């Protein structure tokens, strides 16, 4: 099956259920896993037949402990896992602790054998490390998006809630996993079934791939001003090349002084300070979740020199970038 000719409907078999594997990395998020598993269970119940079956897999076949502390027995170690039609990799915030060449090799082999390969939340990093996402569209949680783009510039990371590119399907995690599963189920067994499952879960709308992940700035920051929301969106999309405050003001047809007043009224800080807060938040995330040098992070966050960046960082967080990385 080529990238162009593949469709998920091809996974449906007349003689057996569609087999779906779940590889559970340590500290995987329970919400994403249960949303995926329960949608399949509900599909079987509504169809009154076993359309889907699933197996649980861990690196060595040992119990898989979720980030909430609950542990479940698995069916197979990855080396002994049966061939699956679809394999989802589930990982959480400590994904780098499970980086393993053997896992990456196994993912490449599974994909080469024709399996649909999925990455949920930070498991997208595993697929990228395995070399499977070069030039391919993928979705990843908004919190990890900057670090992913920095580490894998040749992967087409989007801020879509989930992404489908041939036999690769990626989800930004959380409740989005249910929408991704409904998409798959609709493609395999029909939209009617997916809508019934959605109703069973009191899920009022099956979100599309390109729906936004995060709340809009107006909701996130508790503001009700469209001009301010527009400026914040521009700031968030231009952290590496900060836009002059005068230009931001002109983009919403107000003066710099009026924009200053809007920020102080609604957010109790100046536009410049708010912009710095956004850049510092990204810098901290990159320090914690990537191996990028301080010099590289300075550039990504819009600072011309590491020393200039480090001075601002220390003023903001009361510790050095090196101290954050060591913590």
C-alpha angles and dihedrals in degrees: 000000000000125000089253099045100045121110128172090234087073089070093070113102128196094209103043144015123271105264116221123188126203117202106200115204117199112281093016113171111261094208094061094045095048092046090055096043097044093050088058092047091050091049092055091048094051093045091047088224138079101263093153134035128181142201129199119224136187131179096262102012093259126134113290114228118206126217089259091059098253114131128201132193114245130216101227148011110240092252091058099037116128121240111280132199090218129018121194121195113207120197138160141204095304093057096133091064089066097050104134130164089216090058093048091049091050091051091051091050094047091050093047089055091062101264120148104241123208133187121199120203111318092001084087085078089062092053090048092047088051088057095244100120102055106136091355130121116246139169126224136173112281092239091059097037098093094049092045093052090049093050097040108030092163093060115088097232113185135187090233115128090241135355136210121199113166108297092349120093123176132184132199088223135232116073089345088080089073091054090049091051092048088053091052094045091049090052093049105035104014139272094270091066092046091052091050091052090048090053092049090057093046086243102154099197136023102228121224124239094255097049113124120264102211133050111264114263091256090063098036094053097031095242130141102198119107095201092053091047091052092051092049091052090052091049093050092051094048106048095126093050106030116211120230113257090235090057092048090051092049091051089065095036099249132115121256088251091053091049090050089053092050092053094046093046096049104025104022094233140080123266089247093053092046090052091050090050090055092049093047092050090054092047092053092049091051092049092052100041106032140049093228114138120251087248092056092046090051089057094046089053095048102260120134097211136028091231092054090048094047092051092053091044093053091048091050102043101022090236137075125260088248091056091052091051093049094049 
